[in-house]
Amino acid sequence: MGFVKKLKSKDYKYDSSEWDEAKSEKVTPERRVLAGVSTSIRLPKEMVAQLKKIARKKGDIGYQTLLKIWIAERLEKELR
């Protein structure tokens, strides 16, 4: 039985002998910002759709990350 068929089977259980260290990748988690403040704003659905589209084009980032970048850039500009 192939590995793909095993995954599709409802009774498949993980077998550690199938682990292939050569195929694994090292992942470094991002540091979390501890001093953040949660905020909420309502945006029109069209605006969110446009933000998501732009965010994907700019390197497949989330639209909320894009908003944080834009706000940070504008704050820097206004404070000069």
C-alpha positions as CSV (number, residue, x, y, z in Angstrom):
1,M,0.0,0.0,0.0
2,G,1.4,3.4,-1.0
3,F,1.8,6.3,1.4
4,V,-0.9,8.4,-0.3
5,K,-3.4,5.5,0.0
6,K,-2.5,5.3,3.7
7,L,-3.3,9.0,4.2
8,K,-6.7,8.6,2.6
9,S,-7.6,5.6,4.7
10,K,-9.7,6.6,7.7
11,D,-8.0,4.2,10.0
12,Y,-4.4,5.4,9.2
13,K,-2.3,6.0,12.2
14,Y,1.0,7.9,12.2
15,D,4.0,5.6,12.1
16,S,7.3,7.2,13.2
17,S,9.3,4.8,11.0
18,E,8.0,6.7,7.9
19,W,9.8,9.8,9.1
20,D,12.5,10.9,6.6
21,E,14.9,13.3,8.3
22,A,16.4,14.2,4.9
23,K,13.1,15.7,3.7
24,S,12.5,17.8,6.9
25,E,13.1,21.5,7.0
26,K,14.2,23.7,9.9
27,V,11.7,26.3,10.8
28,T,12.4,29.3,13.0
29,P,9.3,30.8,14.5
30,E,8.8,34.5,14.3
31,R,9.2,36.4,17.5
32,R,5.9,37.7,18.9
33,V,5.5,41.3,19.8
34,L,4.7,41.4,23.4
35,A,3.9,45.1,23.8
36,G,1.1,45.0,21.1
37,V,-2.4,46.4,21.6
38,S,-5.3,44.8,19.9
39,T,-7.6,47.1,18.0
40,S,-10.6,46.7,15.8
41,I,-12.0,48.7,12.9
42,R,-14.8,47.9,10.5
43,L,-13.9,48.1,6.8
44,P,-16.2,47.7,3.8
45,K,-15.9,44.2,2.2
46,E,-14.7,45.7,-1.1
47,M,-11.9,47.5,0.7
48,V,-10.8,44.3,2.4
49,A,-10.9,42.4,-0.9
50,Q,-8.7,45.1,-2.5
51,L,-6.3,45.0,0.5
52,K,-6.0,41.2,0.2
53,K,-5.3,41.5,-3.5
54,I,-2.5,44.1,-3.0
55,A,-1.0,42.1,-0.1
56,R,-0.7,38.9,-2.3
57,K,1.0,40.9,-5.0
58,K,3.5,42.4,-2.5
59,G,4.9,39.0,-1.5
60,D,2.0,36.9,-0.3
61,I,1.6,38.7,3.1
62,G,-1.6,39.1,5.0
63,Y,-3.7,42.1,4.5
64,Q,-3.5,43.0,8.2
65,T,0.3,42.9,8.0
66,L,0.0,45.2,4.9
67,L,-2.1,47.6,7.0
68,K,0.4,47.6,9.8
69,I,3.2,48.4,7.3
70,W,1.2,51.3,5.8
71,I,0.3,52.7,9.2
72,A,3.9,52.5,10.4
73,E,5.2,54.3,7.2
74,R,2.6,57.0,7.5
75,L,3.3,57.5,11.2
76,E,7.0,57.9,10.5
77,K,6.2,60.4,7.7
78,E,3.8,62.4,9.9
79,L,6.2,62.5,12.9
80,R,9.1,64.0,10.8
